Amino acid sequence: MIKHVTESSFEKEVLQSKVPVLVDFWAAWCGPCRIQGEILDAFDKSLKDTEASICKVDVDNEQNLAMQFGVMSIPTMMVFKDGKPVSKQVGVRNESMLKTMLGL
């Protein structure tokens, strides 16, 4: 299940996660972000909870998180493992690319 995270839930859901987390930095008005959202919805259905999780950060509502992680363009995908960012890609990514980012 894709989780929408905020500054207050980011540490628990992303940084303290026991599995890798793919974070989608997005905005509702962004066309490519909507396309990426559809890809993520389909990808999420194929993921096991023990493999990885997906979180979304609305950059309009969570500007501090976007600034903290250097998000300049959206959509931006970041993978966090053991509480640290290990991969960052800008632009729409297909399922194969997402699997590669997560190391699956």
N, C-alpha and C positions, 0 to 999 in steps of 0.2 A: 504494500500500500504506500503510495506516495504521500509524504508528509509535508505540509507547509510549515516552515519554521520561521521564527522571529529571533530577534536579538536575545530575548530571554530564554528561548528553547534551543538555540543553536548549540550551545555547549553540550547539553544532554543528548540531543538527537544526532549530532555530527561528531563533535570532538571526543565524546566518551563512548561512541559506538564500538562494539566488538567486531563488527564487519565493516568492510570498505563502504563509504557513502559517496554517491554521486550527487552533487549539488547543482541544481539548475538555477542560475541567476537570470531572472526574467521580468517582464512587465506585461500587463494586460493589453496595452495598446500596441504591442510589438508583434507584427505579422509573423516574422520568422520564429518568434517565441511560441506562438500558437502552433505552428507546424512542429516545432520541437516537442511541445507538450503532447501532441498526438503520438509522436514516436515514443516518448517516455511512457505514456499510458500503456502502449502495446508491449514495450520492453519490460515494464514492471510486472506484467502478467507472467512473463517467462522466468522471472527471477525467484529463487528460493530465498526465504528469510535468512538462511544461514550463509548465503553467497554475498549479498550486498543489499544496500537499501538506497532509496532515492528520496531526496528532499528538494523542495523548491523554496527559493527566496525571492520575494517580490521586491525588486530594487527601489520601487517608488515608496514603499512603506518601510523598507529596511536599508536606508541609505548608508548608515554606519557600517553595516556588514559589507555592502558593496565596496565602500571605500577601504575598509580593512583588508580586503582580499584583492584590491587593485582591479576591480571590474570596471572597464571603460566602455565596453560594447556588450550588447546582449543579442542573442542568448550567449551566456558563458557557462561552460560546464567545468566543474572542478571535482576531482576525486580526493577524498580525505581517507588516509589510513593511519590508524594509531594516533588520531588527533592532529595529523599534519597534512597539509596539502601536498599531493604528490604528482598531480597532473592538472593541466588547465588548457582548455580548448575554447576558442571563440567561434561562433557560428553554428548552424544546424549540423547535427551529427546523426548518422543512421545507427541502427542497432549494432551492427558489426563494429563500428567505431567506438560505441559506448562500451561494448564487451572488452575491446582492446584497452580502453582507458582504465577499466576496472580490473584488468588482468584475468579475465574469465575465458 
